Amino acid sequence: MAKRLTQNVTSLYIEAANSLRPKTARKRIVAYVESYDDVSFWSHLLSQYNNEKYYFQVMLPSNTSLAKGKKVAMMNDLGIGLGGHMIACVDSDYDYLLQGKTSTSRRIINSPYVLHTYAYAIENYQCYAGSLHGVCVRSTLNDQPMIDFEAFFRLYSQVIYPLFLWNIWFYRKRELSVFSMQDFCRVVRLDPVSVPHPEDALEQLRIRVEKKRAWLARRYPGALTDLELMKPELEQLGVVPDNTYLFIQGHHLKENVVMNPVCVRLRREREMEIRSLACHAQQYRNELTAYHRSLQTIESVLRKNTDYEEAPTYARIKSDVERLIKLLPVG
């Protein structure tokens, strides 16, 4: 009896151990990404589509060098075209909105084996307005609402939209010396935001945007008709005045996000609460130390933020993945 029991335990152990091994019978679909920061985003998305027939493995674009970037990801270190068991997952940047004006843009919008973010970059998803209150809570451990982030970024988007049209127009014309993305980002950068009065920063932004827009209109009056014609086209691509922030440079947006003053204030309020509730100095010091040890930086929380799945642009990526799956070899 004891021997049979031992055999059963051993069998169960071996079965359990075998279940820990990779299911090599499944086909591996390699997804090349641009850099380290992209691995988590694309792995989170693609892993939802793993099944008994295949699984996605997200990899850097080369295993023979440290080369990174969009072009490397779309070529990969084998130097052969994508397809079959190889795909590329890249940031859209402006290439999606350029709609075939460059070779990179044509490849992104035409190849089913190139998945792209639709939003400018993964940083735009990390800063998705609907997720920012949760980011603040995880960073400060304080659930008090300070700013309606969705309303703020809707107004921010509406303010910068007219100048965004100009920037896209220049990129489509490939005349970047007049109004480059760097110029655009300098204009649309937010001044320090006052948490009690966030509208003040938006008003200062509106003044700068209108000044630059008026200057461009005087210098390029012939472009005004083109800009009006671009609006319905961009709307078909998912860009409307209310969501422009999703399509501007992601790194700039992440550095410029209004959460910083909000999180500073939330932390200070929690520290003041600890001070007011502490019975004596030692308890205050102990509790404050415990609080600080539990905190995470805004940067680290943003990097791990996945609460962006309600974004319409994210739904478009998932639709592309579902179309791609129908093209995957299953034999």
Secondary structure as UniProt FT lines:
FT   HELIX           2..19
FT   TURN            24..25
FT   STRAND          27..33
FT   HELIX           36..46
FT   HELIX           47..49
FT   STRAND          54..59
FT   HELIX           70..75
FT   TURN            76..79
FT   TURN            84..85
FT   STRAND          86..90
FT   TURN            93..94
FT   HELIX           95..98
FT   TURN            99..100
FT   HELIX           103..110
FT   TURN            112..113
FT   STRAND          114..116
FT   HELIX           122..126
FT   HELIX           129..131
FT   HELIX           132..140
FT   HELIX           149..173
FT   TURN            176..178
FT   HELIX           181..188
FT   HELIX           199..219
FT   TURN            221..222
FT   HELIX           223..236
FT   TURN            237..238
FT   HELIX           241..247
FT   HELIX           250..256
FT   HELIX           259..277
FT   HELIX           281..294
FT   HELIX           298..304
FT   TURN            307..310
FT   HELIX           312..325
FT   TURN            326..327
//
